Amino acid sequence: MRRCIGGVPWVLLWAAGLVACGDDETAGTGDVAGEDAAPDTGEEAGDAADPGTDGGAGGDEGGAAEDAGEADAPVPGALYVDGTLGAGECADYDPVGRACGGGDARAFRTLAGAVAVVEPGDVVYVRAGTYNEPLVPSVSGADGSPVVWAAYPGEAPVLTGDWHPAAIRLDGVEWQVFDGLHVERARWLEARSAHHNVVRNCVFLDSPATGTTGNVRFVSSHFNRIEGNTIAGGQDNLLLIDSDRNVVQGNTIAEGAHSLLGIRCGDFNVVRGNRFSNTLQKAGEVYDCGADTSAVPNAFASTTHNLFEHNWFTETDRYYSTSGGNGIQYAGQDGILRRNVFINANVGLGMQVYEDEALHNERNRIYHNVFWGNECAGVSLEGVGQVDNRFRNNVLAGNHGWAGDCAGEGPGQLLYRSPVAGYEFRRNVLWAGAAGAEVIQEEFGAGSTLAAFEAAHPAAFADNLELDPAFIDAAGGEFTPAAGSGLVDAGLPLAAARGAGSGTSLPVDDARWFYDGYGIPGETGDRIRLAGGDATARVVAIDYDAGVLTLDASLTWTDGQGVSLAWEGAAPDIGPVELR
């Protein structure tokens, strides 16, 4: 059941699945059609780009105690925080009556009271009400015995107030779980050197912060999970700074000044199954830690191996240039962007290079995405400084065009600045509604047909297709190929085997297309298949420099044999959905 809130802008309520007081509580949330399918982890055949509730990921951090906040009934022996208590604490709290006397639970009137006594493995239920105090845990949990701070089942406690740096603060503490809490009209959450924590099913609304402090921010914090939350109405709503091997999954993130998600000098993070929408500016950004990042020392060429999959990037600000309103403004290294939907943004994906934080846009792999209905361009390419960025099996269609200032007219599938030698485009679909139409435009220059552009740049652009993708319902957000679509079985393999052989160590010409779980507990690597065969195996480790995939089962291959994510049919499908 959705909770009614007064005095909050409608777009924040929409993002949170809430309604304003007095509104029809049965009204829809405005989700784009086709967003209900939960994708499988590891890229099994049939994976869709639709964000799911958990992306199919493996086990969460923390074991059984961590799940207490999702239980239908409170776990025995739990502690309670109840702001309605008359006394500061009692040892005979009755959870049913919300009063001391008649029970046997220990309860506190304040969050600070519970913080002072918790031990690893404790579960603390926070009762409904408004708490004008911060939550600052001081005792770490342990692997298998986290400290759990959970909303009492069926209730939505709210933390608020003018607290610095945030209403929830994690300073060097580990193994905490925050489940179902609301932080509203306050700075949200700050984590520093805080590892193995989980933030899930929480609602963060309406932050007064004007900078990058005071939102949901992780600084030098690793192995955390941010899952199933609503984060709306801040500035730089969620930031990972110098933070590695975190999972951001199944969240709804909306309406933020500057951006919704930022990864700065962070490595091996997973962003999966989220929905991003931001009419104020851009949705995501990925770059190094330059002069504008003060939380940590400058670090360059330091934002590597981040995975974005099964996300929706939509409804960004309409901006006069390619530098604003991006689905993702991207300048990382060795990243993977796959099976995402970029729709109704200013620019779907902006491959950027600029001083000083975005000088190293290198060795990224972008594949099986769809770029549809974006105002200025599906993809924009900065030329100078780009190194070995490869696009394969994507669909760029129905995008509107640059027309000098992102006015939504002209060849809008791909916008570029010369040179294009830092890119490789193979077997992507570029479609502007008619065969032979201009689909590519140089910024501040002329448009070009696909055939003419490939003839002019054969080393960078080759074997791309000009065809109607024939999705089931692109306007409604359903990007599954319809019967007879030219996308089916039309994709190229991602890599090729180097030399003939057999076993569990598969050398390939390019290992950067693949994911091995990044050493994150509960994550599994890609399932792959060899062209011309039916056998599959799971990737359990990758040596990216040597180009070797370690598999969980033995395969036999020939020199040059294609290697792809597992698929159905004769070959991989182009686009975000692999038909089963």
C-alpha positions as CSV (number, residue, x, y, z in Angstrom):
1,M,0.0,0.0,0.0
2,R,1.3,3.4,-0.9
3,R,1.6,6.1,1.8
4,C,0.0,9.6,1.3
5,I,2.3,12.6,1.7
6,G,1.4,16.2,1.6
7,G,3.6,19.1,0.4
8,V,5.9,17.1,-1.9
9,P,6.2,17.8,-5.7
10,W,4.2,15.3,-7.7
11,V,7.2,14.0,-9.6
12,L,8.8,12.9,-6.4
13,L,5.6,11.1,-5.4
14,W,5.5,9.5,-8.8
15,A,9.1,8.3,-8.5
16,A,8.4,6.9,-5.0
17,G,5.1,5.2,-5.9
18,L,3.4,7.5,-3.4
19,V,0.4,9.8,-3.7
20,A,-0.4,13.3,-2.4
21,C,-2.9,13.5,0.5
22,G,-6.4,13.6,-0.9
23,D,-5.4,12.1,-4.3
24,D,-6.7,8.9,-5.7
25,E,-4.5,6.2,-4.0
26,T,-5.3,3.7,-6.8
27,A,-3.7,5.9,-9.4
28,G,-0.9,4.4,-11.5
29,T,2.8,5.3,-10.9
30,G,3.4,6.2,-14.6
31,D,5.8,3.3,-15.2
32,V,6.7,2.7,-18.8
33,A,5.2,-0.5,-20.2
34,G,7.4,-3.5,-20.1
35,E,9.4,-2.7,-16.9
36,D,8.2,-5.6,-14.9
37,A,10.5,-8.4,-16.0
38,A,13.3,-9.2,-13.6
39,P,16.5,-10.0,-15.5
40,D,18.7,-12.9,-14.7
41,T,22.1,-12.3,-13.4
42,G,25.0,-13.6,-15.5
43,E,23.3,-12.8,-18.9
44,E,21.3,-15.9,-19.5
45,A,19.6,-16.1,-22.9
46,G,16.3,-14.1,-22.7
47,D,17.6,-11.3,-20.5
48,A,15.7,-8.1,-21.0
49,A,16.6,-4.5,-20.4
50,D,13.7,-4.1,-18.1
51,P,14.7,-3.2,-14.5
52,G,13.6,-5.8,-12.0
53,T,13.3,-5.7,-8.3
54,D,16.5,-7.4,-7.6
55,G,18.1,-8.2,-11.0
56,G,18.2,-11.9,-10.1
57,A,21.4,-11.4,-8.1
58,G,22.7,-13.9,-5.7
59,G,22.8,-13.9,-1.9
60,D,22.8,-10.6,0.0
61,E,25.4,-9.7,2.5
62,G,25.0,-10.7,6.1
63,G,23.1,-13.9,6.4
64,A,19.8,-14.6,8.1
65,A,19.8,-11.7,10.5
66,E,20.0,-9.3,7.6
67,D,16.7,-10.5,6.3
68,A,14.8,-9.6,9.5
69,G,13.5,-6.3,8.2
70,E,11.5,-8.1,5.5
71,A,9.8,-10.6,7.8
72,D,6.0,-10.6,8.2
73,A,6.4,-10.6,11.9
74,P,9.2,-9.2,14.2
75,V,12.0,-11.6,15.0
76,P,12.2,-12.8,18.7
77,G,14.6,-10.9,20.9
78,A,14.6,-7.7,18.7
79,L,15.1,-4.3,20.1
80,Y,12.7,-1.4,19.5
81,V,12.8,2.3,19.0
82,D,9.4,4.0,19.6
83,G,9.2,7.8,19.8
84,T,5.8,7.6,21.6
85,L,7.3,6.1,24.8
86,G,7.1,8.3,27.9
87,A,10.2,6.8,29.4
88,G,13.6,6.9,27.9
89,E,13.7,3.1,27.8
90,C,12.0,0.0,29.2
91,A,12.5,-3.7,29.4
92,D,8.9,-4.7,29.2
93,Y,7.8,-3.2,25.9
94,D,4.7,-4.6,24.2
95,P,5.1,-4.2,20.4
96,V,1.3,-4.8,19.8
97,G,0.2,-2.1,22.2
98,R,3.3,0.1,21.6
99,A,3.7,0.7,25.3
100,C,5.9,-0.3,28.2
101,G,4.3,-2.9,30.5
102,G,2.8,-6.2,29.5
103,G,5.7,-7.3,27.2
104,D,9.2,-8.6,27.4
105,A,11.0,-6.6,24.7
106,R,13.6,-3.9,25.3
107,A,12.7,-0.5,23.8
108,F,14.1,3.0,23.6
109,R,12.4,6.3,22.9
110,T,15.3,7.5,20.7
111,L,17.6,6.1,18.0
112,A,20.6,7.2,20.1
113,G,19.4,5.0,23.0
114,A,19.4,1.9,20.8
115,V,22.8,2.9,19.2
116,A,24.3,2.8,22.7
117,V,23.5,-0.8,23.4
118,V,23.4,-2.7,20.1
119,E,25.8,-5.7,19.5
120,P,26.5,-7.7,16.3
121,G,23.5,-9.7,15.3
122,D,21.0,-7.4,16.9
123,V,17.8,-6.4,15.0
124,V,16.3,-3.0,15.9
125,Y,12.8,-2.2,14.8
126,V,12.0,1.5,14.4
127,R,8.3,2.2,14.9
128,A,6.2,4.6,12.8
129,G,6.7,8.3,13.7
130,T,8.9,11.2,12.9
131,Y,12.4,11.2,14.5
132,N,14.2,14.5,14.6
133,E,17.6,13.0,15.3
134,P,20.4,11.4,13.3
135,L,21.1,7.7,13.2
136,V,24.8,7.2,13.8
137,P,25.8,3.6,14.5
138,S,29.0,3.2,16.4
139,V,29.3,-0.6,16.7
140,S,30.0,-2.8,13.6
141,G,28.3,-6.0,13.0
142,A,30.1,-9.0,11.5
143,D,29.8,-11.3,8.6
144,G,26.7,-13.4,9.3
145,S,25.8,-11.1,12.2
146,P,25.0,-7.6,10.9
147,V,23.3,-4.9,13.0
148,V,19.9,-4.4,11.4
149,W,17.9,-1.2,11.5
150,A,14.5,-2.0,10.1
151,A,11.1,-0.3,9.8
152,Y,8.6,-2.3,11.9
153,P,6.7,-4.4,9.5
154,G,4.0,-2.4,7.7
155,E,5.2,0.9,9.1
156,A,7.3,3.8,7.7
157,P,9.3,5.7,10.3
158,V,10.7,9.0,9.1
159,L,14.0,10.6,10.0
160,T,14.2,14.3,9.5
161,G,16.1,17.4,10.7
162,D,19.0,19.7,10.0
163,W,21.8,17.2,10.5
164,H,25.3,17.4,9.1
165,P,26.6,15.7,7.1
166,A,23.4,13.5,7.0
167,A,20.6,12.0,9.0
168,I,22.2,8.5,8.6
169,R,25.9,8.5,9.1
170,L,28.4,5.6,8.8
171,D,31.9,6.5,9.9
172,G,34.1,3.4,9.6
173,V,31.4,1.0,10.6
174,E,30.7,-2.3,8.8
175,W,27.9,-4.9,8.4
176,Q,24.9,-2.6,9.0
177,V,21.6,-3.1,7.3
178,F,19.0,-0.3,6.9
179,D,15.7,-1.6,5.7
180,G,12.5,0.3,5.1
181,L,13.5,3.6,6.7
182,H,12.4,7.0,5.3
183,V,14.6,10.1,5.4
184,E,12.7,13.2,4.3
185,R,13.4,16.9,4.2
186,A,16.9,16.2,5.6
187,R,20.4,15.3,4.2
188,W,20.2,11.7,3.6
189,L,23.1,9.3,4.1
190,E,26.9,9.7,4.3
191,A,29.2,6.7,4.5
192,R,33.0,7.0,4.8
193,S,35.3,4.0,5.0
194,A,32.2,2.0,5.7
195,H,32.1,-1.5,4.2
196,H,29.7,-4.5,3.8
197,N,26.6,-2.4,4.5
198,V,23.2,-2.8,3.0
199,V,20.7,0.0,2.3
200,R,17.4,-1.4,1.0
201,N,13.7,-0.7,0.7
202,C,14.3,2.8,2.0
203,V,12.8,6.1,0.8
204,F,15.0,9.2,0.6
205,L,13.0,12.4,-0.3
206,D,13.5,16.1,-0.6
207,S,17.1,16.8,0.5
208,P,17.9,20.5,1.2
209,A,21.5,19.9,0.2
210,T,23.0,22.1,-2.6
211,G,26.3,20.3,-3.1
212,T,27.4,16.7,-3.3
213,T,27.3,16.3,0.5
214,G,23.9,15.5,2.0
215,N,22.6,13.0,-0.5
216,V,23.2,9.2,-0.5
217,R,27.0,9.3,-0.7
218,F,29.6,6.6,-0.2
219,V,33.3,7.7,0.1
220,S,36.1,5.2,0.1
221,S,33.5,2.5,1.0
222,H,33.5,-0.9,-0.5
223,F,31.3,-4.0,-0.8
224,N,28.0,-2.2,0.0
225,R,24.6,-2.9,-1.5
226,I,22.1,-0.2,-2.3
227,E,18.9,-2.0,-3.3
228,G,15.2,-1.4,-3.9
229,N,15.2,2.2,-2.6
230,T,13.5,5.3,-3.8
231,I,15.9,8.3,-4.0
232,A,14.2,11.5,-5.2
233,G,14.6,15.2,-4.9
234,G,18.2,15.9,-4.1
235,Q,21.4,17.0,-5.8
236,D,23.7,14.3,-7.1
237,N,21.3,11.9,-5.5
238,L,23.6,8.8,-5.2
239,L,27.4,9.1,-5.3
240,L,30.1,6.5,-5.2
241,I,33.4,8.2,-4.7
242,D,36.6,6.2,-4.5
243,S,34.3,3.3,-3.7
244,D,34.7,-0.2,-5.1
245,R,32.7,-3.4,-5.6
246,N,29.4,-2.0,-4.6
247,V,26.0,-3.0,-6.0
248,V,23.3,-0.5,-6.9
249,Q,20.3,-2.5,-7.9
250,G,16.5,-2.2,-8.3
251,N,16.3,1.4,-7.2
252,T,14.0,4.2,-8.5
253,I,16.1,7.4,-8.6
254,A,14.5,10.6,-9.8
255,E,14.7,14.4,-9.9
256,G,18.1,15.6,-8.8
257,A,20.0,18.8,-9.5
258,H,23.1,18.1,-11.5
259,S,22.8,14.2,-11.6
260,L,21.1,11.2,-10.2
261,L,24.0,8.8,-10.0
262,G,27.7,9.5,-10.1
263,I,30.7,7.1,-10.0
264,R,34.0,9.0,-9.5
265,C,37.3,7.1,-9.3
266,G,35.5,4.0,-8.2
267,D,36.1,0.5,-9.6
268,F,34.3,-2.8,-10.1
269,N,30.8,-1.5,-9.2
270,V,27.6,-3.0,-10.5
271,V,24.6,-0.8,-11.5
272,R,21.7,-3.1,-12.4
273,G,18.0,-2.9,-12.9
274,N,17.4,0.7,-11.8
275,R,15.1,3.3,-13.3
276,F,16.6,6.8,-13.6
277,S,14.5,9.9,-14.6
278,N,15.5,13.5,-14.2
279,T,13.7,16.4,-15.8
280,L,16.2,18.7,-14.0
281,Q,19.4,17.6,-15.7
282,K,21.3,14.4,-16.5
283,A,20.7,10.9,-15.1
284,G,24.2,9.4,-14.7
285,E,27.8,10.4,-14.9
286,V,31.0,8.4,-14.7
287,Y,34.4,10.1,-14.5
288,D,37.7,10.4,-12.5
289,C,38.3,12.5,-9.4
290,G,39.5,15.9,-10.5
291,A,39.4,19.3,-9.1
292,D,35.7,19.3,-8.6
293,T,35.8,16.3,-6.3
294,S,37.0,17.4,-2.9
295,A,36.1,14.3,-0.8
296,V,39.3,12.5,-1.8
297,P,42.6,13.3,-3.5
298,N,42.6,13.7,-7.3
299,A,42.9,10.4,-9.1
300,F,43.0,10.0,-12.9
301,A,42.5,6.9,-15.1
302,S,40.9,5.6,-11.9
303,T,37.3,4.7,-12.8
304,T,37.6,1.2,-14.2
305,H,35.5,-1.9,-14.8
306,N,32.1,-0.6,-13.8
307,L,29.1,-2.6,-15.1
308,F,25.8,-1.0,-16.1
309,E,23.1,-3.5,-17.1
310,H,19.3,-3.7,-17.3
311,N,18.8,0.0,-16.4
312,W,16.3,2.6,-17.8
313,F,17.6,6.1,-18.4
314,T,14.7,8.4,-19.3
315,E,13.0,11.8,-19.1
316,T,16.1,13.9,-18.7
317,D,16.3,17.7,-19.2
318,R,16.2,19.1,-22.7
319,Y,19.4,20.9,-23.1
320,Y,21.0,23.1,-25.8
321,S,24.1,20.9,-26.2
322,T,25.3,17.4,-25.8
323,S,26.9,18.2,-22.4
324,G,23.6,18.3,-20.6
325,G,20.6,16.0,-20.1
326,N,22.6,12.8,-20.8
327,G,21.2,9.4,-19.9
328,I,24.9,8.8,-18.9
329,Q,27.7,11.3,-19.3
330,Y,30.5,8.8,-19.6
331,A,34.3,9.0,-19.2
332,G,35.4,5.8,-17.5
333,Q,37.8,3.0,-18.4
334,D,37.2,-0.7,-19.1
335,G,33.5,-0.4,-18.4
336,I,30.6,-2.5,-19.6
337,L,27.3,-1.0,-20.7
338,R,24.8,-3.6,-21.8
339,R,21.1,-4.3,-22.1
340,N,20.1,-0.8,-21.0
341,V,17.3,1.3,-22.4
342,F,18.1,5.0,-23.1
343,I,14.8,6.7,-24.0
344,N,13.4,10.2,-24.0
345,A,16.7,11.8,-22.8
346,N,18.5,14.7,-24.4
347,V,21.3,12.5,-25.4
348,G,21.1,8.8,-24.5
349,L,24.8,8.2,-24.0
350,G,27.4,10.9,-24.2
351,M,31.0,9.7,-24.6
352,Q,32.8,12.7,-23.2
353,V,36.3,14.1,-22.9
354,Y,37.1,17.3,-21.1
355,E,39.4,18.8,-18.4
356,D,40.3,17.5,-15.9
357,E,38.1,14.7,-14.6
358,A,37.2,13.3,-18.0
359,L,40.4,12.9,-19.9
360,H,40.5,9.1,-20.0
361,N,37.6,7.6,-21.8
362,E,39.2,4.3,-22.8
363,R,38.6,0.6,-23.6
364,N,34.9,0.5,-22.9
365,R,32.5,-2.0,-24.3
366,I,28.9,-0.9,-25.1
367,Y,26.6,-3.6,-26.5
368,H,23.0,-4.9,-26.7
369,N,21.5,-1.5,-25.7
370,V,18.7,0.4,-27.3
371,F,18.8,4.2,-27.8
372,W,15.3,5.3,-28.7
373,G,13.4,8.6,-28.9
374,N,16.2,10.8,-27.5
375,E,15.9,14.5,-28.3
376,C,19.4,15.4,-29.5
377,A,21.0,12.1,-30.4
378,G,20.9,8.4,-29.4
379,V,24.7,8.5,-28.8
380,S,27.2,11.4,-29.0
381,L,30.9,10.8,-29.5
382,E,33.6,13.2,-28.5
383,G,36.6,12.6,-30.8
384,V,39.8,13.7,-29.2
385,G,41.1,11.5,-26.4
386,Q,38.9,8.5,-27.0
387,V,40.8,5.2,-27.0
388,D,39.5,1.8,-28.1
389,N,35.7,2.2,-27.3
390,R,33.7,-0.5,-29.0
391,F,29.9,-0.6,-29.8
392,R,28.3,-3.8,-30.9
393,N,24.8,-5.2,-31.4
394,N,23.1,-1.9,-30.3
395,V,19.9,-0.3,-31.7
396,L,19.9,3.4,-32.4
397,A,16.5,4.3,-33.8
398,G,13.8,7.0,-33.5
399,N,16.1,9.6,-32.1
400,H,15.3,13.2,-33.2
401,G,18.4,15.2,-34.1
402,W,20.8,18.0,-33.3
403,A,19.9,20.9,-35.6
404,G,22.7,23.1,-34.2
405,D,21.5,23.2,-30.6
406,C,19.8,19.9,-29.8
407,A,16.5,21.1,-31.3
408,G,15.3,17.6,-32.1
409,E,15.7,17.8,-35.9
410,G,18.1,16.2,-38.3
411,P,20.2,12.9,-38.3
412,G,19.9,12.1,-34.6
413,Q,20.9,8.5,-34.3
414,L,24.6,9.2,-33.9
415,L,26.3,12.6,-33.4
416,Y,30.1,12.9,-33.4
417,R,33.1,15.2,-33.3
418,S,36.1,14.1,-35.3
419,P,38.2,12.1,-35.2
420,V,36.4,8.7,-34.9
421,A,39.5,6.6,-34.8
422,G,39.1,5.9,-31.1
423,Y,35.9,3.9,-31.8
424,E,34.8,0.7,-33.3
425,F,31.2,0.3,-34.5
426,R,30.2,-3.2,-35.6
427,R,26.8,-4.7,-36.3
428,N,24.7,-1.9,-34.8
429,V,21.3,-0.9,-36.2
430,L,20.9,2.8,-37.2
431,W,17.4,3.6,-38.4
432,A,15.8,7.0,-39.1
433,G,12.5,5.7,-40.6
434,A,13.6,5.1,-44.2
435,A,16.3,3.3,-46.1
436,G,19.0,5.6,-47.3
437,A,18.1,8.4,-44.8
438,E,20.9,10.3,-43.0
439,V,21.5,8.8,-39.6
440,I,24.9,10.2,-38.6
441,Q,25.8,13.9,-38.2
442,E,29.0,15.6,-37.4
443,E,28.4,18.2,-34.7
444,F,28.5,21.6,-36.4
445,G,28.8,19.8,-39.7
446,A,26.9,17.8,-42.3
447,G,24.8,14.7,-42.0
448,S,25.6,11.4,-43.6
449,T,24.0,8.1,-44.6
450,L,25.3,5.0,-43.0
451,A,26.7,3.7,-46.3
452,A,28.6,6.9,-47.0
453,F,30.0,7.1,-43.4
454,E,31.2,3.5,-43.5
455,A,32.9,4.2,-46.8
456,A,34.6,7.2,-45.4
457,H,35.6,5.5,-42.1
458,P,36.0,1.8,-42.8
459,A,38.5,1.1,-40.0
460,A,36.1,2.4,-37.4
461,F,32.6,1.7,-38.8
462,A,31.8,-1.5,-40.7
463,D,29.1,-4.1,-41.0
464,N,26.4,-2.0,-39.4
465,L,22.8,-2.4,-40.5
466,E,20.0,0.0,-41.7
467,L,16.7,-1.7,-40.9
468,D,13.5,-1.1,-39.1
469,P,14.0,-2.9,-35.7
470,A,10.4,-3.8,-35.5
471,F,10.0,-3.9,-31.8
472,I,6.7,-5.0,-30.3
473,D,5.9,-1.6,-29.0
474,A,8.8,0.9,-28.8
475,A,6.5,3.8,-28.0
476,G,5.2,1.9,-25.0
477,G,8.6,0.8,-23.9
478,E,8.5,-2.8,-25.1
479,F,11.7,-3.5,-26.9
480,T,11.3,-7.1,-27.6
481,P,11.7,-7.9,-31.3
482,A,8.3,-8.7,-33.0
483,A,7.9,-11.8,-35.2
484,G,10.0,-11.3,-38.3
485,S,12.2,-8.6,-36.9
486,G,15.6,-8.3,-38.6
487,L,17.2,-8.1,-35.2
488,V,16.7,-11.8,-34.5
489,D,19.8,-13.9,-35.0
490,A,21.5,-11.0,-36.6
491,G,24.2,-10.1,-33.9
492,L,27.9,-10.6,-34.1
493,P,29.9,-12.5,-31.6
494,L,31.6,-10.3,-29.0
495,A,35.0,-12.0,-29.0
496,A,36.9,-14.8,-30.8
497,A,38.9,-17.7,-29.4
498,R,42.7,-17.4,-29.8
499,G,44.0,-20.7,-31.0
500,A,42.3,-24.1,-30.8
501,G,42.0,-25.9,-27.5
502,S,39.8,-27.3,-24.8
503,G,39.4,-27.0,-21.1
504,T,38.4,-24.3,-18.6
505,S,40.9,-21.6,-19.6
506,L,39.6,-19.9,-22.8
507,P,42.0,-17.3,-24.4
508,V,40.1,-14.7,-26.4
509,D,41.0,-11.7,-28.5
510,D,39.1,-9.3,-26.2
511,A,38.1,-10.2,-22.6
512,R,36.7,-6.8,-21.8
513,W,33.3,-7.7,-23.1
514,F,32.7,-10.1,-20.2
515,Y,32.0,-10.0,-16.4
516,D,33.1,-12.5,-13.8
517,G,31.3,-11.2,-10.7
518,Y,34.1,-8.7,-9.8
519,G,34.7,-10.7,-6.6
520,I,31.5,-9.4,-5.0
521,P,29.8,-11.9,-2.8
522,G,26.5,-13.2,-4.3
523,E,27.5,-12.1,-7.9
524,T,28.0,-14.6,-10.6
525,G,29.8,-14.2,-13.9
526,D,28.5,-14.4,-17.5
527,R,27.3,-17.5,-19.1
528,I,28.9,-17.8,-22.5
529,R,28.3,-19.8,-25.6
530,L,30.6,-20.6,-28.6
531,A,29.4,-19.9,-32.1
532,G,28.3,-23.0,-34.0
533,G,27.7,-25.0,-30.8
534,D,25.2,-25.5,-28.0
535,A,27.4,-26.0,-25.0
536,T,27.6,-23.1,-22.4
537,A,29.8,-22.4,-19.4
538,R,29.9,-19.8,-16.7
539,V,32.8,-17.3,-16.4
540,V,34.3,-17.5,-12.9
541,A,37.4,-15.3,-13.4
542,I,38.9,-13.1,-16.0
543,D,42.5,-12.0,-16.6
544,Y,41.7,-8.9,-18.7
545,D,45.3,-8.1,-19.5
546,A,46.1,-11.6,-20.7
547,G,42.7,-12.1,-22.3
548,V,41.8,-15.3,-20.6
549,L,38.3,-16.4,-19.4
550,T,38.3,-19.1,-16.6
551,L,35.2,-21.2,-16.9
552,D,33.2,-23.5,-14.6
553,A,33.0,-26.2,-17.2
554,S,35.2,-27.5,-20.0
555,L,34.6,-26.4,-23.5
556,T,36.3,-27.2,-26.8
557,W,37.0,-24.5,-29.4
558,T,38.7,-23.7,-32.7
559,D,40.9,-20.8,-33.5
560,G,38.7,-17.7,-34.3
561,Q,35.5,-19.3,-33.0
562,G,33.0,-16.7,-31.8
563,V,32.3,-16.2,-28.1
564,S,29.2,-14.4,-26.9
565,L,26.8,-14.3,-24.0
566,A,24.6,-17.3,-24.1
567,W,21.8,-16.9,-26.7
568,E,19.0,-18.8,-28.3
569,G,18.7,-19.5,-32.0
570,A,21.3,-19.3,-34.7
571,A,23.2,-16.3,-33.4
572,P,22.7,-13.5,-30.8
573,D,19.9,-11.0,-31.4
574,I,20.7,-7.4,-31.8
575,G,19.3,-5.1,-29.1
576,P,18.5,-5.4,-25.4
577,V,16.3,-8.5,-25.5
578,E,17.4,-12.0,-26.5
579,L,14.4,-14.0,-27.5
580,R,14.1,-17.4,-25.9
